[in-house]
């Protein structure tokens, strides 16, 4: 199922980009390039979002990435190092959960090096700077359970046209609205996905992404790969030459294609994007609140130790889904209370998440952790 989710994500990303383009969001492309500063011509500037979180007035930087892409790894590392050099680095939220992170850290060191990702590079750079790293994503077992439930629900809805189809359309539409920006300014443009250096390094991502799943879940990977090979073989044997296809053949083919798009679209927009965007946005907001409180203490002349919310003792690998989870470390986090510099909360995310997460935060659609 994990591999299925990745394949769904891959194909749905293409649909997402096409829909965004056809929906009129391409209209800003030419004008936007004319008004961008010179630095945007280089790798990274079009994958960065910076804004003030409105309820705390804390600066947030979202680093959009293509997973395992060397350009994204370098962008994440340089962003964190640059903020640290200016004494502006706060917490760094990464798109991973404690379950996945623990699995990764249990791999041999040479495999961790081979499968170096932007999340791992961000963690290493942040811990080297003495700052906390937050595992801000939804736990993988919850995501997998959501995908299972969505598959069953979609199958049931498909065979119930009266009510089921309306629910499918409603789910996709609601999730699409939640994950798409209402305006072009202040969000990642579609050109971010087609940055030349990202595309040049894309083969590395295409190789390492499935390789990581092969190593972590070999049985699932081989089972799913075998399923694809068998179904593809059956399709080849039963396929009809285009010149011999009748109207009924075309109708059947289009129906199957529509069913696939429905399955992938619902899972991608709702379970893999919209639901996880809320968890990621909440993780970022929780960190913003911590730095808001810290800045208030500094403004009041209070030099007391850092907020207990940054304790590493009982907040790692926790059981509550509302709990803030930090990457375990014995390092003492240097809050630098005496500094008059405001801190920036950084989040390293897949690019497909960035606009949706930014929208949730900018429009105050997320409630803070009440712990």
Secondary structure, DSSP 8 states (H G I E B T S, - for coil): -HHHHHHHHHHHHHHHHHHHHHTTGGGGHHHHHHHS-GGGGSTTGGGEEEEEETTTTEEEEEEEE-TT-HHHHHHHHHHHHHHHHTT-EEEEEES--HHHHHHHHTS-HHHHHHT--HHHHHHHHHHHTT--EEE-S--HHHHHHHHHHHHHHHHHHHT-TTTHHHHHHHHHHHHHHHHS-SSSTTS--GGGGG-HHHHHTHHHHHHHHHHHHHHH-HHHHHHHHHHHHHHHHHHHHH---GGG--HHHHHHHHHHHHHHHHHHHHIIIIIIIIHHHHHHHHHHHHHHHHHHHHHHHHHTT------GGG-SSSSSS-S-TTS--B----S-----TT-----EEEEEEEHHHHHHHHHHHHTT-------
